[in-house]
């Protein structure tokens, strides 16, 4: 942002948003499009694009939604990703340092909005609190602990029961008033992922997110009727 993009932006005309966006993608800095630099470059370019839209709105005295063609919806439904305030901001020595299991002792008190703990130990309470706030969809990941135990190659009966208990608690508490999304963080092999999908089907899962790694091309070929290159899938 500071070393590569800023020198090419300072002194330019922010109203030339399309020209600037093209330059950022094709002419400025490292034009390599492969992994992993693509992610960093696209995120940086996106941040600049948002700023340019904001400058457009200020210069024209209009909200950005008007510049983009006007409102279509007056309300949008949201879902809750069941983390806590430190989940994405805390430096973690290992990826799984915040994967909890009911095999571990539960905290004596779990405060309101500590969703990461509640989804493991008190999922019924979590679903009810969200519903009381008008949130009718939630995303959880009760199978991550099992994936850590076997590196995602298989799931045993005990681990399956522990994870499904979370879904049972939610459905017993709020019924079908809550849509449940399942996040798997790409931790599973295809056979195990299929087994989990079959086991969770009766709970009416809204979506199953990233059950297998996007770099496992053989598994991706099986999941797609026609093989699509992985960059398109992402």
C-alpha positions as CSV (number, residue, x, y, z in Angstrom):
1,X,0.0,0.0,0.0
2,X,2.7,2.5,1.1
3,X,5.7,1.4,-0.9
4,X,4.2,0.2,-4.1
5,X,0.7,1.8,-4.6
6,X,1.0,5.2,-3.0
7,X,3.8,6.6,-5.2
8,X,1.7,5.9,-8.2
9,X,-1.4,7.4,-6.7
10,X,-0.2,10.7,-5.1
11,X,-0.9,13.7,-7.4
12,X,-3.3,11.7,-9.6
13,X,-7.0,12.3,-10.3
14,X,-9.2,10.1,-7.9
15,X,-12.1,10.5,-10.3
16,X,-10.3,8.3,-12.8
17,X,-11.2,5.2,-10.8
18,X,-11.3,2.8,-13.8
19,X,-7.9,3.9,-15.1
20,X,-6.4,3.6,-11.6
21,X,-7.9,0.2,-11.0
22,X,-6.5,-1.1,-14.3
23,X,-3.1,0.3,-13.5
24,X,-3.1,-1.3,-10.1
25,X,-3.9,-4.7,-11.5
26,X,-1.7,-4.7,-14.6
27,X,1.0,-2.0,-14.5
28,X,2.1,-1.3,-11.0
29,X,4.3,-3.4,-8.8
30,X,4.6,-7.2,-9.1
31,X,2.3,-8.4,-11.9
32,X,2.7,-12.1,-10.9
33,X,-0.8,-13.6,-10.5
34,X,0.1,-16.9,-8.7
35,X,-0.3,-18.1,-5.2
36,X,0.3,-16.6,-2.6
37,X,0.9,-13.0,-3.7
38,X,-2.4,-12.7,-5.5
39,X,-4.3,-12.6,-2.2
40,X,-2.3,-9.7,-0.8
41,X,-2.4,-7.7,-4.0
42,X,-6.1,-8.1,-4.5
43,X,-6.9,-7.1,-0.9
44,X,-4.7,-4.0,-1.2
45,X,-6.3,-3.0,-4.5
46,X,-9.7,-3.5,-3.0
47,X,-9.0,-1.2,-0.1
48,X,-7.9,1.5,-2.6
49,X,-10.9,1.0,-4.7
50,X,-13.2,1.6,-1.7
51,X,-11.3,4.8,-0.9
52,X,-11.8,6.0,-4.5
53,X,-15.5,5.3,-4.4
54,X,-15.7,7.3,-1.2
55,X,-13.9,10.2,-2.8
56,X,-16.3,10.1,-5.7
57,X,-19.2,10.3,-3.3
58,X,-17.8,13.2,-1.4
59,X,-16.9,15.1,-4.6
60,X,-20.4,14.6,-6.1
61,X,-22.3,15.0,-2.9
62,X,-24.0,11.6,-3.3
63,X,-24.0,8.4,-1.3
64,X,-22.0,5.6,-2.9
65,X,-25.1,3.5,-3.2
66,X,-26.5,6.1,-5.6
67,X,-23.4,6.0,-7.7
68,X,-23.7,2.3,-7.9
69,X,-27.2,2.4,-9.3
70,X,-29.4,3.0,-6.2
71,X,-30.9,0.8,-3.5
72,X,-32.4,-2.5,-4.4
73,X,-33.1,-3.8,-0.9
74,X,-34.2,-1.8,2.2
75,X,-33.1,-4.6,4.5
76,X,-30.5,-7.4,4.3
77,X,-30.4,-10.6,6.3
78,X,-27.2,-11.3,8.3
79,X,-25.7,-14.4,9.9
80,X,-23.5,-14.7,12.9
81,X,-20.1,-16.2,12.7
82,X,-19.8,-17.7,16.2
83,X,-16.4,-16.4,17.3
84,X,-15.4,-14.0,20.1
85,X,-13.8,-10.5,20.0
86,X,-10.3,-11.9,20.1
87,X,-10.6,-14.7,17.5
88,X,-9.3,-12.8,14.5
89,X,-7.1,-10.3,16.3
90,X,-5.1,-12.5,18.6
91,X,-1.7,-13.8,17.6
92,X,-1.9,-17.6,17.8
93,X,1.2,-19.8,17.9
94,X,-0.8,-22.6,16.3
95,X,-3.9,-22.6,14.1
96,X,-5.7,-24.8,16.5
97,X,-5.0,-22.9,19.7
98,X,-8.7,-21.8,19.8
99,X,-10.3,-25.1,18.9
100,X,-12.3,-26.3,21.9
101,X,-13.9,-29.6,22.7
102,X,-16.3,-30.8,25.4
103,X,-13.6,-33.2,26.4
104,X,-11.8,-30.2,27.9
105,X,-13.2,-28.7,31.1
106,X,-15.8,-26.0,30.5
107,X,-15.2,-22.5,31.9
108,X,-17.1,-21.8,35.1
109,X,-18.8,-18.8,33.5
110,X,-19.2,-18.1,29.8
111,X,-20.2,-14.5,29.2
112,X,-22.6,-13.1,26.7
113,X,-21.1,-12.8,23.2
114,X,-18.4,-15.3,23.9
115,X,-19.8,-17.3,21.0
116,X,-16.6,-19.4,20.4
117,X,-17.1,-21.0,23.8
118,X,-20.8,-21.1,23.7
119,X,-20.9,-23.0,20.3
120,X,-19.0,-25.8,22.0
121,X,-20.4,-25.9,25.6
122,X,-23.8,-24.0,25.4
123,X,-25.0,-24.1,21.8
124,X,-28.7,-24.0,22.8
125,X,-28.1,-20.8,24.8
126,X,-26.2,-19.3,21.9
127,X,-28.9,-20.0,19.4
128,X,-31.6,-18.6,21.7
129,X,-29.6,-15.4,22.4
130,X,-29.0,-14.8,18.7
131,X,-32.6,-15.4,17.9
132,X,-33.6,-13.0,20.6
133,X,-31.5,-10.4,18.9
134,X,-33.2,-11.0,15.6
135,X,-30.4,-13.0,14.0
136,X,-31.8,-16.1,12.3
137,X,-28.7,-17.8,10.9
138,X,-25.5,-18.9,12.6
139,X,-22.2,-20.4,11.4
140,X,-20.4,-23.0,13.6
141,X,-17.6,-25.5,13.3
142,X,-18.2,-28.4,15.8
143,X,-16.1,-30.9,13.7
144,X,-12.7,-29.0,13.8
145,X,-11.6,-30.8,17.0
146,X,-12.2,-34.2,15.4
147,X,-10.2,-33.2,12.3
148,X,-7.3,-32.3,14.6
149,X,-7.3,-35.8,16.1
150,X,-7.0,-37.6,12.8
151,X,-5.6,-34.9,10.4
152,X,-9.0,-35.1,8.7
153,X,-8.6,-38.6,7.4
154,X,-11.5,-40.2,9.3
155,X,-14.0,-39.4,12.0
156,X,-14.9,-41.9,14.8
157,X,-18.3,-42.6,16.3
158,X,-17.5,-40.8,19.5
159,X,-16.2,-37.6,17.7
160,X,-19.3,-37.7,15.4
161,X,-21.6,-37.9,18.4
162,X,-19.9,-35.0,20.1
163,X,-20.2,-32.8,17.1
164,X,-23.8,-33.7,16.3
165,X,-24.7,-33.0,19.9
166,X,-24.2,-29.3,19.1
167,X,-26.8,-29.5,16.3
168,X,-29.2,-31.4,18.4
169,X,-29.0,-28.8,21.1
170,X,-29.7,-26.0,18.6
171,X,-32.7,-27.8,17.0
172,X,-34.2,-28.8,20.4
173,X,-34.0,-25.2,21.6
174,X,-35.1,-23.1,18.6
175,X,-36.3,-25.7,16.0
176,X,-36.1,-24.6,12.4
177,X,-36.2,-20.9,13.4
178,X,-32.4,-20.8,13.1
179,X,-30.5,-21.6,9.9
180,X,-27.2,-23.3,10.6
181,X,-24.2,-23.0,8.4
182,X,-21.3,-25.5,8.9
183,X,-17.6,-24.3,8.5
184,X,-15.0,-27.0,8.1
185,X,-11.9,-24.9,7.3
186,X,-10.8,-27.3,4.6
187,X,-9.6,-29.8,7.1
188,X,-11.2,-33.0,5.8
189,X,-10.4,-35.7,3.2
190,X,-13.2,-36.4,0.8
191,X,-14.4,-39.8,2.3
192,X,-14.7,-38.2,5.8
193,X,-16.3,-35.1,4.5
194,X,-19.0,-37.2,2.7
195,X,-19.6,-39.1,5.9
196,X,-20.1,-35.9,7.9
197,X,-22.4,-34.5,5.2
198,X,-24.6,-37.6,5.4
199,X,-24.7,-37.4,9.2
200,X,-25.7,-33.8,9.3
201,X,-28.3,-33.9,6.5
202,X,-31.3,-34.5,8.8
203,X,-30.5,-31.2,10.7
204,X,-31.2,-29.1,7.6
205,X,-27.8,-27.5,7.2
206,X,-28.0,-24.3,5.2
207,X,-24.6,-24.7,3.7
208,X,-21.5,-26.8,4.1
209,X,-18.4,-24.6,3.8
210,X,-15.0,-25.7,2.6
211,X,-15.1,-29.3,3.8
212,X,-12.0,-30.2,1.7
213,X,-8.9,-28.3,0.9
214,X,-8.9,-26.3,-2.3
215,X,-5.5,-27.6,-3.2
216,X,-6.7,-31.2,-3.3
217,X,-7.5,-31.3,-7.0
218,X,-8.6,-34.9,-7.2
219,X,-11.3,-34.4,-4.5
220,X,-12.4,-31.2,-6.2
221,X,-12.8,-33.1,-9.5
222,X,-15.2,-35.5,-7.8
223,X,-17.3,-32.6,-6.3
224,X,-17.8,-30.8,-9.6
225,X,-19.7,-32.4,-12.6
226,X,-17.2,-30.6,-14.9
227,X,-13.8,-29.9,-13.5
228,X,-13.3,-26.1,-13.0
229,X,-9.8,-24.7,-12.4
230,X,-9.3,-24.0,-8.7
231,X,-8.8,-20.2,-9.2
232,X,-12.3,-20.0,-10.6
233,X,-13.7,-22.0,-7.6
234,X,-12.1,-19.6,-5.2
